[in-house]
Amino acid sequence: MPKPLICPPELLSRDLVGTTYVVTGGNSGIGLVTVEQLAKQGARVVLAARRPAEGERARAAIVGRGVRGAIEVAELNLASLNSVRAFASKLLSVHDAVHGLVNNAGVMNTPRGTTADGFETQFATNHLGHYLLTELLLPALRRGAPARIVNVSSCYHDKAQGREGRIDFDDLHFERRAYDGWEAYAQSKLANVLHARQLARRLEGVAITTASVHPGWVRTNLIRHSIPTWVQDYVLRPALRLGGMIEPWEGAQTTLYALLAPELESGAYYSQVGFYREKAATKGGWPLRSPNPHAHDDAAAERLDRVSRELVGLA
Ligand SMILES: NC(=O)c1ccc[n+]([C@@H]2O[C@H](COP(=O)([O-])OP(=O)(O)OC[C@H]3O[C@@H](n4cnc5c(N)ncnc54)[C@H](OP(=O)(O)O)[C@@H]3O)[C@@H](O)[C@H]2O)c1
């Protein structure tokens, strides 16, 4: 595998005092490193966690290592529209302006499941929850402009274990087709890419820049529905590293670049090294043209926006 892409050091020493960032899934993996780096640079970071006790544990660990900024933990279950609304209303009652939103939390290859709102688990958690959160935080992001919205997608939006990423508008929740955990993941990660693309079009003329990113193949807890995390972390770790798996601090580089680079092509896709159908894309790129033709389909992006708005009850 090619070497991982690393942020220029000047971005990681930029002074962020006076700014507020929101990071979903901030208690673990890529999200945790993102929270820590932003706080190191002096930002106030809202660490959104499905399990607040885990969020507090992460906060204590980061603070123990020493940061200049502040970290607030708040409960957010993206698989529940009520939880997203409660999180947003609490956040807006405390923070007037938000300078960056990182839609990072996610699940991968889960068993078939339906949320309390009646949506397929991966589409709900990875896309619909973040869609509603973004809409509810837009006023604060406008007040924080210039601001950034970063969707953590995956190279699996292209192909996930052989399944091409595509949005099945006739069966978003796998009610008529056989459920496949990788197909559902690929659909949800393509939705992350199209969401960032469509937001950029909607926000033209507003100083809010959007991006979707692939963080790399990263040693985190994401694998847990496919193999036990301890097998990845201990038994297979050296072999997986040779195969291209990277550490969380390397996995956070693309998100941090998309948040902190002074110039960004809004709506574009930024990729760490990854697995793609086209070999040339393997080395990644900031930005990278996705090899998946569906990722460039503006009509699908616009339709996804409309359908998502209806599903989350904003239409
Ligand atoms: N690791 C990789 O190789 C890789 C590759 C490509 C893309 N990604 C993407 O990177 C992002 C971060 O994942 P990671 O690799 O850092 O994995 P991770 O360590 O498992 O972190 C995922 C985070 O999402 C949270 N989460 C899961 N379900 C949630 C829900 N319903 N509501 C709110 N938060 C929820 C988790 O909370 P809990 O701790 O409570 O479960 C955790 O904080 C994901 O979007 C993933 O798709 C990762």
Ligand as a Chemical Component Dictionary entry (heavy atoms), coordinates in Angstrom:
data_LIG
# 
_chem_comp.id                   LIG 
_chem_comp.type                 NON-POLYMER 
_chem_comp.pdbx_formal_charge   0 
_chem_comp.three_letter_code    LIG 
# 
loop_
_chem_comp_atom.comp_id 
_chem_comp_atom.atom_id 
_chem_comp_atom.alt_atom_id 
_chem_comp_atom.type_symbol 
_chem_comp_atom.charge 
_chem_comp_atom.model_Cartn_x 
_chem_comp_atom.model_Cartn_y 
_chem_comp_atom.model_Cartn_z 
_chem_comp_atom.pdbx_ordinal 
LIG N1  N1  N 0  -12.027 2.313 10.620 1  
LIG C1  C1  C 0  -12.009 2.266 9.312  2  
LIG O1  O1  O 0  -11.251 1.490 8.690  3  
LIG C2  C2  C 0  -12.904 3.166 8.509  4  
LIG C3  C3  C 0  -12.802 3.135 7.109  5  
LIG C4  C4  C 0  -13.635 3.955 6.360  6  
LIG C5  C5  C 0  -14.558 4.762 6.994  7  
LIG N2  N2  N 1  -14.643 4.766 8.358  8  
LIG C6  C6  C 0  -15.643 5.643 8.971  9  
LIG O2  O2  O 0  -15.062 6.339 10.057 10 
LIG C7  C7  C 0  -16.092 6.754 10.963 11 
LIG C8  C8  C 0  -15.590 6.564 12.388 12 
LIG O3  O3  O 0  -15.472 5.178 12.665 13 
LIG P1  P1  P 0  -14.248 4.530 13.458 14 
LIG O4  O4  O 0  -13.492 3.734 12.466 15 
LIG O5  O5  O -1 -13.561 5.529 14.272 16 
LIG O6  O6  O 0  -15.037 3.453 14.339 17 
LIG P2  P2  P 0  -15.386 3.372 15.902 18 
LIG O7  O7  O 0  -14.144 3.368 16.716 19 
LIG O8  O8  O 0  -16.305 2.208 16.018 20 
LIG O9  O9  O 0  -16.172 4.724 16.163 21 
LIG C9  C9  C 0  -17.493 4.884 15.737 22 
LIG C10 C10 C 0  -18.177 5.886 16.623 23 
LIG O10 O10 O 0  -19.539 6.002 16.177 24 
LIG C11 C11 C 0  -20.369 5.886 17.317 25 
LIG N3  N3  N 0  -21.721 5.408 17.009 26 
LIG C12 C12 C 0  -22.105 4.202 16.561 27 
LIG N4  N4  N 0  -23.455 4.140 16.486 28 
LIG C13 C13 C 0  -23.920 5.346 16.902 29 
LIG C14 C14 C 0  -25.203 5.897 17.086 30 
LIG N5  N5  N 0  -26.323 5.194 16.844 31 
LIG N6  N6  N 0  -25.306 7.165 17.537 32 
LIG C15 C15 C 0  -24.198 7.891 17.816 33 
LIG N7  N7  N 0  -22.956 7.414 17.693 34 
LIG C16 C16 C 0  -22.824 6.153 17.235 35 
LIG C17 C17 C 0  -19.643 4.910 18.226 36 
LIG O11 O11 O 0  -20.168 4.959 19.526 37 
LIG P3  P3  P 0  -19.998 3.694 20.518 38 
LIG O12 O12 O 0  -18.573 3.690 20.969 39 
LIG O13 O13 O 0  -20.977 3.979 21.593 40 
LIG O14 O14 O 0  -20.357 2.475 19.714 41 
LIG C18 C18 C 0  -18.231 5.440 18.094 42 
LIG O15 O15 O 0  -18.062 6.561 18.913 43 
LIG C19 C19 C 0  -17.338 5.937 10.587 44 
LIG O16 O16 O 0  -18.256 6.780 9.942  45 
LIG C20 C20 C 0  -16.819 4.893 9.620  46 
LIG O17 O17 O 0  -17.787 4.513 8.663  47 
LIG C21 C21 C 0  -13.823 4.001 9.121  48 
# 
loop_
_chem_comp_bond.comp_id 
_chem_comp_bond.atom_id_1 
_chem_comp_bond.atom_id_2 
_chem_comp_bond.value_order 
_chem_comp_bond.pdbx_ordinal 
LIG N1  C1  SING 1  
LIG C1  O1  DOUB 2  
LIG C1  C2  SING 3  
LIG C2  C3  SING 4  
LIG C2  C21 DOUB 5  
LIG C3  C4  DOUB 6  
LIG C4  C5  SING 7  
LIG C5  N2  DOUB 8  
LIG N2  C6  SING 9  
LIG N2  C21 SING 10 
LIG C6  O2  SING 11 
LIG C6  C20 SING 12 
LIG O2  C7  SING 13 
LIG C7  C8  SING 14 
LIG C7  C19 SING 15 
LIG C8  O3  SING 16 
LIG O3  P1  SING 17 
LIG P1  O4  DOUB 18 
LIG P1  O5  SING 19 
LIG P1  O6  SING 20 
LIG O6  P2  SING 21 
LIG P2  O7  DOUB 22 
LIG P2  O8  SING 23 
LIG P2  O9  SING 24 
LIG O9  C9  SING 25 
LIG C9  C10 SING 26 
LIG C10 O10 SING 27 
LIG C10 C18 SING 28 
LIG O10 C11 SING 29 
LIG C11 N3  SING 30 
LIG C11 C17 SING 31 
LIG N3  C12 SING 32 
LIG N3  C16 SING 33 
LIG C12 N4  DOUB 34 
LIG N4  C13 SING 35 
LIG C13 C14 SING 36 
LIG C13 C16 DOUB 37 
LIG C14 N5  SING 38 
LIG C14 N6  DOUB 39 
LIG N6  C15 SING 40 
LIG C15 N7  DOUB 41 
LIG N7  C16 SING 42 
LIG C17 O11 SING 43 
LIG C17 C18 SING 44 
LIG O11 P3  SING 45 
LIG P3  O12 DOUB 46 
LIG P3  O13 SING 47 
LIG P3  O14 SING 48 
LIG C18 O15 SING 49 
LIG C19 O16 SING 50 
LIG C19 C20 SING 51 
LIG C20 O17 SING 52 
# 
